[in-house]
Every structure is written in C-alpha cells, then in structure tokens.
Amino acid sequence: MTEVSIDLDLAVDARGLPAEREFRQWVAAAIGERRPVAEVSLRIVASQEMRELNRTWRGIDKPTNVLAFPADVAPEVGLPLIGDVVLCRDVVLDEADAQHKPASAHWAHLTVHGTLHLLGYDHGNAEEAEAMEAIERHVLGELGYPDPYASDSVGVIDRE
C-alpha cells in the first residue's frame, strides 16, 4: 500500500468528523499502487467557504460536497504532493442524512472521490464517469463500505 502523508486542516469544529487515521486510510486506498508515496492536503470547511471556492473555481454559486485541486508539480521535481482536497462538512452531513447512509460511508466515498481527481480521474462524460465510479466501488468495497452508487443512493456527486 502507498505511504501516505496527509495534512488535515480543520476550518470547522472537529466534533463528529472522522479521525485523521480514517482520512489517511481512505486516501491511501484510493491511491493504491498508483503512487508509492503521496502527500495530500485535506481541508474540511463550512458551507460559506465551500461556496466561495466553488464560485471562484467552477463558476457555481453554491456549496458542493468536495473539490479537488491537483498539484502542479513537474514529475522530475520528485515531490510527493499530489494536491488538495476540500470537503464541506455541512454538505457531506446533509447528504448522508438525506440519503439515509452512515456519515462515515459518505466521508469515505467523497475522500476517495476527491483523491481520484488528484490522480487525474474525472467524470466529465459518461465513459469517464463509469470508469471512475468503478474504481470508487472497488476501493470502497475493499474498505467494507457499500456501493455509493447503488440505486438507493441519490445525488452523491455534484456533476455540474
């Protein structure tokens, strides 16, 4: 498994959030054998900060569940940083509640999803979405979580 370093930055109260070791496990599982060493910055924010980030970087004036910012580091530099993942606590918890799923499963899914974006995966079209979702299903299944895209799940990823 990948050696993972995460820098966890909480811009919200830590109560009810997964432990740092869980985030590390989820990131490492998403990276798998794709990178031997990886560093990821995770920032957990409230709705207002996520809304501002989403408006600035995607032109969408509402908070979203996860945003990923791949690092722009040339491979020859040799730095393990692959990028930043920003998760919105408010949106993640609201979605988990609305979808009647354990919050930990939704946190795991969105952390894996954001990490895969750092590795270059996307869901901009049906073919890309299918490939990315297959990896997410596999990774989450290996971690003991149910399929986040099962027919009883709704609106998990904001595809706008």
Backbone bond lengths (Angstrom), bond angles and torsions (degrees), N, CA, C in turn:
res aa  C-N    CA-C-N  psi(-1)  N-CA   C-N-CA  omega(-1)  CA-C   N-CA-C  phi
1 M - - - 1.458 - - 1.530 108.97 -
2 T 1.274 115.88 157.33 1.445 123.97 -177.88 1.526 111.79 -68.69
3 E 1.317 115.54 142.42 1.465 120.59 171.04 1.527 106.43 -82.78
4 V 1.327 115.32 116.33 1.458 119.87 -173.68 1.516 110.62 -116.65
5 S 1.310 113.52 134.87 1.458 120.93 171.89 1.523 106.33 -117.48
6 I 1.322 116.23 128.94 1.459 117.90 175.08 1.523 109.08 -122.27
7 D 1.296 113.51 145.65 1.454 121.29 173.07 1.522 104.61 -109.84
8 L 1.330 115.78 105.28 1.460 120.79 -177.47 1.515 109.66 -94.33
9 D 1.311 115.88 118.52 1.463 122.70 -178.66 1.524 107.85 -116.56
10 L 1.325 115.69 115.09 1.463 120.28 -178.93 1.524 109.67 -100.51
11 A 1.323 116.05 116.21 1.462 121.70 175.40 1.525 109.60 -99.07
12 V 1.338 115.88 11.27 1.464 123.40 179.15 1.524 108.13 -135.31
13 D 1.307 115.93 168.32 1.462 121.68 174.80 1.527 109.06 -61.36
14 A 1.320 117.36 137.55 1.465 122.20 -175.10 1.525 114.06 -77.16
15 R 1.317 117.66 -12.99 1.462 119.19 -178.55 1.522 111.22 -58.92
16 G 1.324 115.40 131.79 1.454 120.73 177.64 1.514 114.97 83.24
17 L 1.323 117.65 -2.58 1.466 120.17 178.55 1.521 110.06 -88.13
18 P 1.331 117.04 154.17 1.457 119.45 173.88 1.525 110.40 -62.28
19 A 1.326 115.65 157.89 1.465 121.21 177.23 1.526 109.89 -73.24
20 E 1.319 115.67 155.61 1.458 120.63 179.23 1.530 111.01 -56.76
21 R 1.323 118.16 -37.63 1.472 121.12 179.52 1.523 111.11 -61.94
22 E 1.344 117.61 -33.47 1.464 120.12 177.53 1.520 110.34 -68.09
23 F 1.333 117.30 -45.40 1.462 119.99 176.91 1.527 110.08 -58.30
24 R 1.335 116.98 -43.53 1.461 120.97 179.66 1.537 110.22 -60.53
25 Q 1.331 116.86 -43.95 1.456 121.53 179.67 1.526 110.62 -61.47
26 W 1.319 117.47 -44.36 1.462 121.87 -178.33 1.524 111.54 -65.60
27 V 1.339 116.06 -42.97 1.466 120.18 178.68 1.528 109.68 -64.09
28 A 1.330 116.74 -46.08 1.470 120.66 -179.38 1.525 111.02 -61.36
29 A 1.312 117.48 -40.91 1.464 120.63 179.46 1.526 110.88 -64.80
30 A 1.324 117.72 -39.39 1.466 121.25 179.04 1.528 110.88 -66.08
31 I 1.304 116.73 -38.69 1.459 120.66 -178.92 1.527 110.25 -73.87
32 G 1.333 115.87 -36.98 1.460 120.53 177.90 1.508 111.66 53.56
33 E 1.319 116.20 -127.59 1.468 122.10 -179.81 1.535 111.89 -96.03
34 R 1.328 117.02 9.12 1.464 120.20 -176.30 1.523 112.76 -70.89
35 R 1.322 116.49 -26.99 1.469 122.30 178.35 1.524 107.97 -142.99
36 P 1.325 119.27 134.74 1.468 119.83 179.38 1.529 112.52 -73.19
37 V 1.321 116.58 -31.62 1.462 122.77 179.78 1.519 107.21 -138.98
38 A 1.325 116.18 136.09 1.465 119.02 -179.74 1.513 109.83 -147.02
39 E 1.298 114.35 144.72 1.460 122.23 174.80 1.523 107.91 -122.90
40 V 1.327 115.08 130.20 1.466 121.40 -178.45 1.514 108.15 -131.46
41 S 1.304 115.39 136.72 1.457 121.16 172.54 1.516 107.79 -97.78
42 L 1.338 116.48 124.72 1.459 122.01 176.48 1.514 108.38 -112.53
43 R 1.299 116.42 129.36 1.459 121.26 177.04 1.519 107.89 -124.01
44 I 1.327 115.55 127.15 1.457 121.07 178.17 1.524 106.68 -105.48
45 V 1.332 116.14 123.22 1.460 121.43 -172.25 1.524 111.43 -126.42
46 A 1.317 114.90 168.81 1.467 122.74 173.48 1.534 108.81 -90.39
47 S 1.312 115.46 172.13 1.466 121.72 -174.70 1.523 114.17 -56.66
48 Q 1.327 117.72 -42.94 1.465 119.55 -175.86 1.527 111.94 -62.74
49 E 1.334 117.19 -44.47 1.468 119.10 179.06 1.529 110.44 -64.97
50 M 1.331 116.95 -41.40 1.463 119.22 179.77 1.518 110.66 -65.85
51 R 1.317 117.45 -37.43 1.463 120.37 177.49 1.529 110.29 -60.83
52 E 1.334 115.99 -44.00 1.468 120.10 179.06 1.527 111.48 -63.48
53 L 1.331 117.18 -42.86 1.463 120.60 178.37 1.527 110.83 -64.19
54 N 1.308 117.06 -44.40 1.460 121.57 -178.99 1.532 110.92 -64.39
55 R 1.326 116.24 -39.18 1.470 120.51 178.29 1.534 109.70 -66.88
56 T 1.324 116.93 -44.49 1.458 121.47 -177.70 1.523 112.60 -66.12
57 W 1.321 117.16 -46.23 1.462 121.11 -170.71 1.521 114.78 -96.74
58 R 1.338 117.78 -21.74 1.464 119.59 -178.00 1.521 112.42 -123.88
59 G 1.332 117.43 -7.18 1.457 120.55 -179.83 1.516 113.49 71.88
60 I 1.336 117.23 20.29 1.464 121.98 -179.38 1.523 107.97 -114.00
61 D 1.325 116.41 117.69 1.465 121.68 -172.29 1.532 112.32 -89.46
62 K 1.326 115.08 63.26 1.467 121.48 174.17 1.530 107.22 -160.95
63 P 1.313 116.55 156.10 1.464 117.87 176.75 1.524 110.32 -71.26
64 T 1.314 116.27 152.09 1.451 122.31 176.75 1.522 108.29 -127.90
65 N 1.309 117.54 171.99 1.460 119.76 -175.21 1.525 113.41 -77.76
66 V 1.331 118.13 -40.49 1.463 120.93 -176.89 1.526 110.08 -148.42
67 L 1.307 115.14 142.03 1.460 122.89 171.05 1.522 107.30 -129.87
68 A 1.318 116.02 145.47 1.458 121.18 178.90 1.520 109.38 -126.70
69 F 1.326 114.70 137.51 1.462 121.93 -179.28 1.523 108.46 -126.02
70 P 1.344 117.36 93.58 1.466 119.78 179.88 1.527 111.37 -60.38
71 A 1.322 115.78 143.28 1.464 120.76 178.04 1.521 109.20 -70.74
72 D 1.307 115.35 143.32 1.459 121.30 178.03 1.528 107.76 -103.55
73 V 1.342 114.70 69.30 1.462 121.31 -177.12 1.523 107.77 -119.08
74 A 1.321 116.31 125.62 1.463 120.54 179.19 1.533 109.77 -64.29
75 P 1.332 117.90 137.46 1.465 121.00 -177.94 1.526 113.82 -54.92
76 E 1.325 116.72 -34.87 1.470 119.86 -178.14 1.529 112.92 -67.20
77 V 1.326 117.35 -16.22 1.466 120.86 177.13 1.535 110.00 -69.33
78 G 1.326 116.05 -32.10 1.452 120.31 175.23 1.518 116.14 79.31
79 L 1.314 118.16 16.40 1.463 120.74 177.26 1.527 109.75 -81.21
80 P 1.332 117.39 142.14 1.463 119.57 -179.28 1.530 114.21 -80.47
81 L 1.350 118.19 -7.16 1.464 121.14 -177.05 1.524 110.61 -62.35
82 I 1.352 115.79 123.35 1.466 118.48 176.44 1.521 111.54 -105.95
83 G 1.345 118.01 -14.42 1.455 119.34 174.44 1.505 114.37 142.85
84 D 1.329 113.77 -167.29 1.463 122.66 -175.59 1.528 109.85 -118.54
85 V 1.329 114.84 138.86 1.458 121.99 172.86 1.523 106.79 -119.22
86 V 1.320 116.56 128.52 1.459 122.05 177.86 1.522 107.15 -113.79
87 L 1.327 115.40 126.01 1.462 121.97 179.40 1.523 108.70 -117.78
88 C 1.318 116.60 137.82 1.458 121.36 179.92 1.530 109.51 -98.05
89 R 1.330 115.69 110.00 1.463 119.53 -177.91 1.518 112.04 -54.99
90 D 1.309 117.65 -46.46 1.465 121.22 -176.43 1.528 111.69 -59.79
91 V 1.313 116.79 -47.16 1.465 121.23 -177.95 1.529 110.17 -68.48
92 V 1.336 117.29 -44.38 1.470 120.27 -179.66 1.523 110.32 -58.43
93 L 1.333 117.16 -47.89 1.468 120.40 -178.08 1.525 111.70 -68.04
94 D 1.331 117.11 -39.41 1.470 119.98 177.60 1.526 111.24 -63.50
95 E 1.338 116.92 -42.97 1.464 120.22 179.36 1.527 111.25 -65.25
96 A 1.318 117.02 -43.67 1.466 120.15 179.30 1.524 110.03 -58.56
97 D 1.309 116.19 -43.34 1.465 120.81 179.61 1.533 110.55 -65.39
98 A 1.316 116.98 -47.45 1.463 121.17 -178.40 1.529 111.76 -63.95
99 Q 1.324 116.92 -31.08 1.463 121.54 -177.95 1.533 112.05 -94.47
100 H 1.319 116.15 3.53 1.471 121.83 177.98 1.523 112.27 53.95
101 K 1.331 115.12 47.07 1.458 119.78 178.64 1.517 108.88 -126.70
102 P 1.311 117.47 154.31 1.468 119.35 178.17 1.532 110.76 -60.76
103 A 1.311 116.15 136.91 1.462 120.39 179.73 1.525 110.76 -56.49
104 S 1.327 117.73 -38.63 1.474 120.18 -178.70 1.527 111.03 -61.07
105 A 1.318 118.16 -37.41 1.466 121.17 178.68 1.525 110.61 -66.19
106 H 1.325 116.53 -38.62 1.464 119.62 -179.61 1.527 110.79 -72.21
107 W 1.326 117.04 -41.13 1.473 120.32 174.55 1.525 110.01 -57.50
108 A 1.336 116.89 -46.33 1.463 121.20 -179.72 1.525 110.20 -59.52
109 H 1.345 116.14 -47.58 1.451 120.16 -178.29 1.530 111.43 -59.80
110 L 1.305 116.63 -49.25 1.461 119.01 -175.35 1.526 112.55 -70.66
111 T 1.327 117.01 -29.76 1.468 120.17 175.13 1.527 109.68 -68.40
112 V 1.327 116.98 -44.65 1.468 121.09 176.21 1.520 109.67 -61.49
113 H 1.314 116.80 -45.75 1.471 121.93 -179.38 1.537 110.86 -57.90
114 G 1.324 116.36 -50.55 1.463 119.95 -179.98 1.515 112.38 -62.45
115 T 1.326 116.96 -39.05 1.463 120.86 179.16 1.523 110.79 -64.81
116 L 1.319 116.97 -40.59 1.462 119.51 177.49 1.529 111.40 -62.54
117 H 1.321 117.30 -35.41 1.466 119.60 174.66 1.526 110.22 -60.81
118 L 1.333 117.91 -38.83 1.463 120.57 178.87 1.524 111.50 -62.48
119 L 1.326 115.61 -27.69 1.461 121.25 -179.22 1.525 112.44 -88.98
120 G 1.339 117.10 3.03 1.455 121.07 175.25 1.515 115.87 101.74
121 Y 1.315 118.18 0.17 1.466 120.47 177.85 1.519 109.40 -78.87
122 D 1.337 116.05 149.76 1.452 120.39 -178.37 1.527 109.00 -148.33
123 H 1.321 115.52 173.47 1.463 121.41 177.92 1.518 109.65 -136.34
124 G 1.332 115.23 41.62 1.453 121.24 -177.64 1.519 114.29 -73.03
125 N 1.327 116.36 -21.12 1.461 120.14 175.40 1.528 107.96 -141.15
126 A 1.313 116.76 173.56 1.467 120.98 -173.81 1.525 112.42 -61.01
127 E 1.315 117.46 -40.46 1.466 121.04 -179.00 1.524 111.00 -65.31
128 E 1.340 117.04 -46.73 1.465 121.06 177.79 1.525 110.75 -62.43
129 A 1.324 116.21 -43.12 1.464 120.63 -179.05 1.523 110.52 -61.34
130 E 1.319 116.73 -43.58 1.458 120.79 -179.58 1.533 110.85 -62.09
131 A 1.326 116.80 -43.20 1.471 120.62 -179.71 1.530 110.77 -66.24
132 M 1.314 116.64 -44.45 1.458 120.16 -178.84 1.532 111.01 -66.25
133 E 1.313 116.31 -43.08 1.462 120.50 -179.97 1.524 111.28 -64.33
134 A 1.328 118.12 -34.19 1.463 121.04 177.40 1.527 110.23 -63.83
135 I 1.318 116.67 -41.30 1.469 120.20 177.89 1.520 109.70 -65.88
136 E 1.324 116.93 -43.73 1.469 120.14 178.77 1.529 110.87 -59.53
137 R 1.314 116.89 -45.98 1.473 120.50 179.02 1.527 110.97 -58.27
138 H 1.331 115.33 -45.27 1.463 120.28 -178.99 1.533 111.01 -62.87
139 V 1.323 116.54 -51.19 1.466 121.13 -178.24 1.524 110.59 -60.22
140 L 1.319 116.68 -48.15 1.464 120.13 -178.29 1.528 111.21 -66.10
141 G 1.327 117.75 -37.32 1.455 120.83 176.29 1.522 111.27 -61.93
142 E 1.338 116.57 -41.98 1.465 120.86 177.22 1.528 111.33 -61.70
143 L 1.311 116.47 -29.92 1.467 121.62 179.36 1.536 112.07 -85.84
144 G 1.323 116.78 -4.97 1.462 120.54 178.56 1.515 115.26 91.20
145 Y 1.333 116.97 14.32 1.464 120.97 179.23 1.522 110.18 -99.08
146 P 1.335 116.73 151.15 1.469 119.89 178.20 1.523 111.79 -72.58
147 D 1.315 115.47 165.73 1.457 123.18 177.51 1.527 109.50 -60.98
148 P 1.331 118.07 116.22 1.468 119.54 -179.13 1.518 113.58 -71.83
149 Y 1.330 116.68 -13.05 1.461 120.87 -178.51 1.526 112.35 -105.16
150 A 1.327 116.49 10.69 1.467 119.54 178.02 1.518 109.04 -57.74
151 S 1.303 116.30 157.99 1.466 121.20 -174.09 1.523 113.43 -58.45
152 D 1.340 117.33 -20.74 1.461 118.30 178.79 1.525 112.60 -87.79
153 S 1.337 117.58 -1.23 1.460 121.61 174.71 1.517 108.39 -95.31
154 V 1.317 116.20 144.52 1.464 119.34 -179.50 1.520 110.46 -135.12
155 G 1.323 115.90 142.36 1.452 121.46 169.74 1.509 115.92 54.03
156 V 1.323 118.33 37.74 1.454 119.83 -173.68 1.525 111.67 -68.26
157 I 1.302 117.05 -45.85 1.460 121.03 -176.08 1.518 108.94 -114.21
158 D 1.305 115.17 132.62 1.459 121.47 177.32 1.514 108.27 -77.66
159 R 1.319 117.68 106.20 1.480 121.09 -175.48 1.520 112.51 -94.33
160 E 1.327 118.43 13.29 1.476 119.58 179.22 1.507 109.86 -70.23
